[in-house]
Amino acid sequence: MSLPLVSIVIPSYKPGHFEACLRSAIGQSYLNTEILVSDNCPTEEIRAICQRFPGVIYQRSGVVREQNVISAFYSGKGEFIKPLFDDDLLHPFCIERMVAAFQSAPDVELVFSASQVIDINNMRTQTRRAYEASGHMRGIDMHRHMVLNLTNHIGELTTVMFRRARLWELGWHNLFRRGSHDFTKGLADIASYINFTENAALFYVDEELSYFRHDQRLQSNSNASANPFFGNNFSDYIDLVVSAHETGAITTAELLAMHDTLVSVTDRLSGVFEQMEQAFARYEAYRSKLL
């Protein structure tokens, strides 16, 4: 079996758990990787850690949040790109297992796995398994499941690997767009999964190959107090329904059947996130044209 180059790309801002994150990338059983750190930390802490590990490719980034993520993605030179965020961890066999999954079928554009949520002390707090067994599936089936159930059963970008060729085919300006909506501020991960697997397939590995850290003290996109666009993580599900209809993933009947659910979700969250009413207004305007 060949060993194609895999780029483990680490968009970085928070130094708190960074060394453990980096060590998990270095400690992979797979022998052909490059590790690239795109550092937007306001201090020199991440740079100092990287300097202690020969072979780590370090770049100072002048852009923030999602733009730093995109910069890291497009800096990788490998056949496959493996995202890893600065407080998360990879299982030592993660890259090995995922490359094997890609090599099992030429139509696979994305691989993801079961994962664990961990706390600040690396203690496991939640196991996340999308399915009961490993397997191959069509991208359109994944897309429809996410839309019709308003859920992300894949998880964060740390749990996926994708082909660099498809990344460049999409282009940075389309990576997080679906239909008429830009999901960059919210469900960028879901939008990218759909884009990677459109007219293609994905593979699920039923092994815990990544660890997503939940630490409310950190300045993370998953923390409402630190992310001004946190509400987009909820309102974007409404826009995801519209974009799925625009691109033919769901039928008109399916979109209309979701009306009561979207009303209920908006009623529950509009008092918390102002983005909800804005997204629902866009949905209602789109829906009215179909009636």
C-alpha positions as a Markdown table, in Angstrom:
| # | Residue | x | y | z |
|---|---|---|---|---|
| 1 | Met | 0.0 | 0.0 | 0.0 |
| 2 | Ser | 1.3 | 3.4 | -0.9 |
| 3 | Leu | 1.9 | 6.2 | 1.7 |
| 4 | Pro | 0.6 | 9.4 | 0.2 |
| 5 | Leu | 1.6 | 12.6 | 2.0 |
| 6 | Val | -0.9 | 13.9 | 4.5 |
| 7 | Ser | -0.9 | 17.5 | 5.7 |
| 8 | Ile | -1.9 | 17.9 | 9.3 |
| 9 | Val | -2.9 | 21.6 | 9.5 |
| 10 | Ile | -3.4 | 23.3 | 12.8 |
| 11 | Pro | -5.0 | 26.8 | 12.7 |
| 12 | Ser | -3.9 | 28.2 | 16.1 |
| 13 | Tyr | -4.8 | 31.0 | 18.5 |
| 14 | Lys | -5.0 | 29.5 | 22.0 |
| 15 | Pro | -1.8 | 28.2 | 23.6 |
| 16 | Gly | -3.4 | 26.6 | 26.6 |
| 17 | His | -3.6 | 23.0 | 25.2 |
| 18 | Phe | -1.5 | 23.6 | 22.1 |
| 19 | Glu | 1.5 | 21.5 | 23.0 |
| 20 | Ala | -0.6 | 18.4 | 23.7 |
| 21 | Cys | -2.4 | 19.0 | 20.4 |
| 22 | Leu | 0.9 | 19.2 | 18.5 |
| 23 | Arg | 2.3 | 16.1 | 20.2 |
| 24 | Ser | -0.8 | 14.2 | 19.1 |
| 25 | Ala | 0.0 | 15.2 | 15.5 |
| 26 | Ile | 3.7 | 14.3 | 15.8 |
| 27 | Gly | 2.9 | 10.9 | 17.5 |
| 28 | Gln | 1.0 | 9.5 | 14.5 |
| 29 | Ser | 1.7 | 5.9 | 13.5 |
| 30 | Tyr | 1.4 | 6.9 | 9.8 |
| 31 | Leu | 4.9 | 7.7 | 8.4 |
| 32 | Asn | 4.4 | 10.3 | 5.7 |
| 33 | Thr | 3.0 | 13.5 | 7.2 |
| 34 | Glu | 3.8 | 17.2 | 7.2 |
| 35 | Ile | 2.6 | 19.2 | 10.2 |
| 36 | Leu | 1.8 | 22.8 | 9.5 |
| 37 | Val | 0.9 | 25.4 | 12.2 |
| 38 | Ser | -0.8 | 28.6 | 11.1 |
| 39 | Asp | -0.4 | 30.9 | 14.2 |
| 40 | Asn | -2.6 | 33.8 | 15.0 |
| 41 | Cys | -1.8 | 33.9 | 18.8 |
| 42 | Pro | -1.3 | 37.5 | 20.1 |
| 43 | Thr | 1.7 | 36.3 | 22.0 |
| 44 | Glu | 4.8 | 34.3 | 21.1 |
| 45 | Glu | 3.8 | 31.2 | 23.1 |
| 46 | Ile | 2.8 | 29.0 | 20.1 |
| 47 | Arg | 5.9 | 30.0 | 18.2 |
| 48 | Ala | 8.0 | 29.0 | 21.2 |
| 49 | Ile | 6.4 | 25.6 | 21.4 |
| 50 | Cys | 6.8 | 24.9 | 17.7 |
| 51 | Gln | 10.5 | 25.8 | 17.9 |
| 52 | Arg | 11.1 | 22.9 | 20.3 |
| 53 | Phe | 9.9 | 20.3 | 17.7 |
| 54 | Pro | 12.1 | 20.1 | 14.6 |
| 55 | Gly | 10.2 | 19.5 | 11.3 |
| 56 | Val | 7.1 | 21.4 | 12.3 |
| 57 | Ile | 6.3 | 23.9 | 9.6 |
| 58 | Tyr | 5.4 | 27.2 | 11.3 |
| 59 | Gln | 3.8 | 30.2 | 9.6 |
| 60 | Arg | 2.7 | 33.4 | 11.3 |
| 61 | Ser | -0.8 | 34.4 | 10.2 |
| 62 | Gly | -2.1 | 37.9 | 9.9 |
| 63 | Val | -5.8 | 36.8 | 9.6 |
| 64 | Val | -8.2 | 35.7 | 12.2 |
| 65 | Arg | -10.9 | 33.1 | 12.9 |
| 66 | Glu | -12.2 | 31.4 | 9.7 |
| 67 | Gln | -9.7 | 33.2 | 7.5 |
| 68 | Asn | -6.9 | 31.6 | 9.5 |
| 69 | Val | -8.6 | 28.2 | 9.0 |
| 70 | Ile | -8.8 | 28.7 | 5.3 |
| 71 | Ser | -5.1 | 29.9 | 5.2 |
| 72 | Ala | -4.1 | 26.7 | 7.0 |
| 73 | Phe | -6.1 | 24.4 | 4.7 |
| 74 | Tyr | -4.7 | 25.9 | 1.5 |
| 75 | Ser | -1.1 | 25.8 | 2.8 |
| 76 | Gly | -1.0 | 22.0 | 3.0 |
| 77 | Lys | 0.9 | 20.2 | 0.2 |
| 78 | Gly | -0.3 | 16.7 | 0.9 |
| 79 | Glu | -2.7 | 14.6 | -1.1 |
| 80 | Phe | -4.9 | 14.6 | 1.9 |
| 81 | Ile | -5.6 | 17.5 | 4.4 |
| 82 | Lys | -6.2 | 16.6 | 8.0 |
| 83 | Pro | -7.5 | 19.6 | 10.1 |
| 84 | Leu | -6.6 | 19.7 | 13.8 |
| 85 | Phe | -7.7 | 22.6 | 16.0 |
| 86 | Asp | -5.3 | 23.9 | 18.7 |
| 87 | Asp | -7.0 | 22.4 | 21.8 |
| 88 | Asp | -8.1 | 19.1 | 20.3 |
| 89 | Leu | -6.2 | 15.8 | 20.0 |
| 90 | Leu | -5.8 | 12.9 | 17.5 |
| 91 | His | -5.6 | 9.2 | 18.3 |
| 92 | Pro | -2.2 | 7.8 | 17.3 |
| 93 | Phe | -3.8 | 5.7 | 14.6 |
| 94 | Cys | -6.0 | 8.5 | 13.2 |
| 95 | Ile | -4.1 | 9.2 | 10.0 |
| 96 | Glu | -3.3 | 5.6 | 9.3 |
| 97 | Arg | -7.0 | 4.5 | 9.6 |
| 98 | Met | -8.3 | 7.5 | 7.5 |
| 99 | Val | -5.8 | 7.0 | 4.6 |
| 100 | Ala | -6.8 | 3.3 | 4.5 |
| 101 | Ala | -10.5 | 4.4 | 4.2 |
| 102 | Phe | -9.7 | 6.7 | 1.3 |
| 103 | Gln | -7.8 | 3.9 | -0.4 |
| 104 | Ser | -10.8 | 1.6 | -0.1 |
| 105 | Ala | -12.9 | 3.4 | -2.8 |
| 106 | Pro | -11.9 | 6.1 | -5.4 |
| 107 | Asp | -15.2 | 8.0 | -5.0 |
| 108 | Val | -14.6 | 8.9 | -1.3 |
| 109 | Glu | -13.8 | 12.6 | -0.9 |
| 110 | Leu | -14.2 | 12.8 | 2.9 |
| 111 | Val | -13.5 | 10.5 | 5.8 |
| 112 | Phe | -14.8 | 11.0 | 9.3 |
| 113 | Ser | -14.8 | 8.9 | 12.5 |
| 114 | Ala | -16.3 | 8.4 | 15.9 |
| 115 | Ser | -14.9 | 10.8 | 18.5 |
| 116 | Gln | -14.8 | 11.7 | 22.1 |
| 117 | Val | -15.4 | 15.0 | 23.9 |
| 118 | Ile | -12.8 | 15.7 | 26.6 |
| 119 | Asp | -12.5 | 18.2 | 29.4 |
| 120 | Ile | -9.6 | 20.4 | 30.5 |
| 121 | Asn | -8.0 | 17.4 | 32.2 |
| 122 | Asn | -8.3 | 15.1 | 29.1 |
| 123 | Met | -11.0 | 13.2 | 30.8 |
| 124 | Arg | -13.7 | 11.7 | 28.4 |
| 125 | Thr | -17.1 | 13.3 | 28.9 |
| 126 | Gln | -19.0 | 12.1 | 25.9 |
| 127 | Thr | -18.7 | 9.5 | 23.1 |
| 128 | Arg | -20.0 | 10.4 | 19.7 |
| 129 | Arg | -20.8 | 7.7 | 17.2 |
| 130 | Ala | -22.6 | 8.5 | 14.0 |
| 131 | Tyr | -23.4 | 4.9 | 13.1 |
| 132 | Glu | -23.0 | 1.4 | 14.6 |
| 133 | Ala | -20.4 | 0.2 | 12.1 |
| 134 | Ser | -17.9 | 1.6 | 9.6 |
| 135 | Gly | -19.1 | 2.1 | 6.1 |
| 136 | His | -19.3 | 3.9 | 2.8 |
| 137 | Met | -22.2 | 6.3 | 2.0 |
| 138 | Arg | -23.3 | 8.7 | -0.7 |
| 139 | Gly | -22.8 | 12.4 | -0.1 |
| 140 | Ile | -26.4 | 13.3 | -1.0 |
| 141 | Asp | -27.6 | 10.9 | 1.8 |
| 142 | Met | -25.4 | 12.7 | 4.3 |
| 143 | His | -26.6 | 16.1 | 3.1 |
| 144 | Arg | -30.3 | 15.1 | 3.3 |
| 145 | His | -29.9 | 13.6 | 6.8 |
| 146 | Met | -28.3 | 16.8 | 8.2 |
| 147 | Val | -30.9 | 19.0 | 6.6 |
| 148 | Leu | -34.0 | 17.0 | 7.4 |
| 149 | Asn | -32.9 | 16.4 | 11.0 |
| 150 | Leu | -31.2 | 19.7 | 11.6 |
| 151 | Thr | -28.2 | 18.0 | 13.0 |
| 152 | Asn | -24.4 | 17.6 | 12.4 |
| 153 | His | -23.7 | 14.0 | 13.0 |
| 154 | Ile | -20.2 | 14.2 | 11.6 |
| 155 | Gly | -18.9 | 16.7 | 14.2 |
| 156 | Glu | -16.2 | 19.4 | 14.1 |
| 157 | Leu | -13.5 | 19.7 | 11.4 |
| 158 | Thr | -11.0 | 18.0 | 13.7 |
| 159 | Thr | -12.8 | 14.7 | 13.0 |
| 160 | Val | -12.5 | 14.7 | 9.2 |
| 161 | Met | -9.9 | 14.3 | 6.4 |
| 162 | Phe | -10.4 | 15.4 | 2.8 |
| 163 | Arg | -8.7 | 15.4 | -0.5 |
| 164 | Arg | -6.6 | 18.4 | -1.3 |
| 165 | Ala | -7.5 | 18.2 | -5.0 |
| 166 | Arg | -11.2 | 18.7 | -4.1 |
| 167 | Leu | -10.3 | 21.6 | -1.8 |
| 168 | Trp | -8.6 | 23.4 | -4.7 |
| 169 | Glu | -11.4 | 22.5 | -7.1 |
| 170 | Leu | -13.9 | 24.3 | -4.8 |
| 171 | Gly | -11.7 | 27.3 | -4.2 |
| 172 | Trp | -11.6 | 29.3 | -1.0 |
| 173 | His | -14.5 | 31.6 | -1.9 |
| 174 | Asn | -16.9 | 28.7 | -2.4 |
| 175 | Leu | -15.7 | 26.4 | 0.4 |
| 176 | Phe | -18.3 | 27.5 | 3.0 |
| 177 | Arg | -21.1 | 28.6 | 0.6 |
| 178 | Arg | -24.2 | 26.6 | -0.4 |
| 179 | Gly | -26.8 | 28.0 | -2.7 |
| 180 | Ser | -27.4 | 31.7 | -2.0 |
| 181 | His | -26.0 | 31.6 | 1.6 |
| 182 | Asp | -22.5 | 32.0 | 3.0 |
| 183 | Phe | -22.1 | 29.7 | 6.1 |
| 184 | Thr | -18.7 | 31.1 | 7.1 |
| 185 | Lys | -19.8 | 32.6 | 10.4 |
| 186 | Gly | -21.8 | 29.6 | 11.5 |
| 187 | Leu | -22.1 | 26.1 | 10.0 |
| 188 | Ala | -18.9 | 26.4 | 7.9 |
| 189 | Asp | -18.1 | 22.8 | 8.8 |
| 190 | Ile | -21.4 | 21.4 | 7.5 |
| 191 | Ala | -21.2 | 23.5 | 4.3 |
| 192 | Ser | -17.7 | 22.2 | 3.6 |
| 193 | Tyr | -18.7 | 18.6 | 4.2 |
| 194 | Ile | -21.6 | 18.9 | 1.7 |
| 195 | Asn | -19.3 | 20.7 | -0.8 |
| 196 | Phe | -16.6 | 18.0 | -0.5 |
| 197 | Thr | -19.0 | 15.1 | -1.1 |
| 198 | Glu | -21.4 | 16.6 | -3.7 |
| 199 | Asn | -21.7 | 14.0 | -6.4 |
| 200 | Ala | -19.3 | 11.8 | -4.5 |
| 201 | Ala | -19.1 | 9.7 | -1.3 |
| 202 | Leu | -17.8 | 9.7 | 2.2 |
| 203 | Phe | -16.6 | 7.0 | 4.6 |
| 204 | Tyr | -17.3 | 6.6 | 8.3 |
| 205 | Val | -14.7 | 4.9 | 10.6 |
| 206 | Asp | -16.3 | 3.5 | 13.7 |
| 207 | Glu | -13.3 | 4.1 | 15.9 |
| 208 | Glu | -12.6 | 7.1 | 18.3 |
| 209 | Leu | -9.9 | 8.8 | 16.3 |
| 210 | Ser | -10.2 | 12.4 | 17.5 |
| 211 | Tyr | -10.9 | 14.2 | 20.8 |
| 212 | Phe | -12.8 | 17.5 | 20.8 |
| 213 | Arg | -12.0 | 19.6 | 23.9 |
| 214 | His | -14.8 | 21.5 | 25.7 |
| 215 | Asp | -13.2 | 24.2 | 27.9 |
| 216 | Gln | -15.4 | 27.2 | 28.5 |
| 217 | Arg | -12.4 | 29.2 | 29.8 |
| 218 | Leu | -10.9 | 29.4 | 26.3 |
| 219 | Gln | -11.5 | 31.9 | 23.6 |
| 220 | Ser | -13.1 | 29.4 | 21.3 |
| 221 | Asn | -15.7 | 29.5 | 18.5 |
| 222 | Ser | -17.7 | 27.0 | 20.5 |
| 223 | Asn | -18.0 | 29.4 | 23.4 |
| 224 | Ala | -20.9 | 31.9 | 23.2 |
| 225 | Ser | -19.1 | 34.4 | 25.3 |
| 226 | Ala | -16.0 | 34.5 | 23.0 |
| 227 | Asn | -17.7 | 34.2 | 19.6 |
| 228 | Pro | -19.9 | 37.1 | 18.5 |
| 229 | Phe | -21.3 | 34.9 | 15.7 |
| 230 | Phe | -22.3 | 32.0 | 18.0 |
| 231 | Gly | -26.0 | 32.4 | 17.1 |
| 232 | Asn | -25.2 | 31.6 | 13.5 |
| 233 | Asn | -24.5 | 28.1 | 14.6 |
| 234 | Phe | -28.3 | 27.8 | 15.1 |
| 235 | Ser | -29.7 | 30.2 | 12.6 |
| 236 | Asp | -27.7 | 28.6 | 9.8 |
| 237 | Tyr | -29.7 | 25.4 | 10.1 |
| 238 | Ile | -32.7 | 27.4 | 8.7 |
| 239 | Asp | -30.6 | 28.7 | 5.8 |
| 240 | Leu | -29.3 | 25.2 | 5.3 |
| 241 | Val | -32.9 | 24.1 | 4.6 |
| 242 | Val | -33.3 | 26.8 | 2.0 |
| 243 | Ser | -29.9 | 26.1 | 0.3 |
| 244 | Ala | -30.8 | 22.3 | 0.2 |
| 245 | His | -33.9 | 23.1 | -1.8 |
| 246 | Glu | -32.1 | 25.6 | -4.0 |
| 247 | Thr | -29.5 | 22.9 | -4.9 |
| 248 | Gly | -32.0 | 20.1 | -5.3 |
| 249 | Ala | -31.1 | 18.0 | -2.3 |
| 250 | Ile | -34.6 | 18.2 | -0.8 |
| 251 | Thr | -38.0 | 18.5 | -2.6 |
| 252 | Thr | -40.5 | 21.3 | -2.3 |
| 253 | Ala | -42.8 | 19.0 | -0.3 |
| 254 | Glu | -39.9 | 18.2 | 2.1 |
| 255 | Leu | -39.1 | 21.9 | 2.6 |
| 256 | Leu | -42.8 | 22.8 | 3.3 |
| 257 | Ala | -43.1 | 19.9 | 5.7 |
| 258 | Met | -40.4 | 21.4 | 7.9 |
| 259 | His | -42.3 | 24.6 | 8.5 |
| 260 | Asp | -43.7 | 23.8 | 11.9 |
| 261 | Thr | -40.3 | 22.6 | 13.1 |
| 262 | Leu | -38.6 | 25.8 | 11.9 |
| 263 | Val | -41.3 | 27.9 | 13.6 |
| 264 | Ser | -40.7 | 26.0 | 16.9 |
| 265 | Val | -36.9 | 26.3 | 16.7 |
| 266 | Thr | -37.2 | 30.1 | 16.0 |
| 267 | Asp | -39.7 | 30.7 | 18.8 |
| 268 | Arg | -37.3 | 28.9 | 21.3 |
| 269 | Leu | -34.1 | 30.7 | 20.3 |
| 270 | Ser | -35.1 | 34.1 | 18.9 |
| 271 | Gly | -35.0 | 35.6 | 22.3 |
| 272 | Val | -31.4 | 34.4 | 22.7 |
| 273 | Phe | -29.9 | 34.9 | 19.3 |
| 274 | Glu | -31.0 | 37.8 | 17.0 |
| 275 | Gln | -29.8 | 35.8 | 14.0 |
| 276 | Met | -32.8 | 33.5 | 14.3 |
| 277 | Glu | -35.5 | 35.9 | 13.3 |
| 278 | Gln | -33.3 | 37.1 | 10.4 |
| 279 | Ala | -32.8 | 33.6 | 9.1 |
| 280 | Phe | -36.5 | 32.8 | 9.5 |
| 281 | Ala | -37.5 | 35.9 | 7.6 |
| 282 | Arg | -35.3 | 34.7 | 4.7 |
| 283 | Tyr | -36.9 | 31.3 | 4.9 |
| 284 | Glu | -40.4 | 32.7 | 4.9 |
| 285 | Ala | -39.6 | 34.9 | 1.9 |
| 286 | Tyr | -38.3 | 31.9 | 0.0 |
| 287 | Arg | -41.2 | 29.7 | 1.1 |
| 288 | Ser | -43.8 | 32.2 | 0.0 |
| 289 | Lys | -42.6 | 31.9 | -3.6 |
| 290 | Leu | -43.3 | 28.2 | -3.5 |
| 291 | Leu | -46.9 | 28.3 | -2.2 |
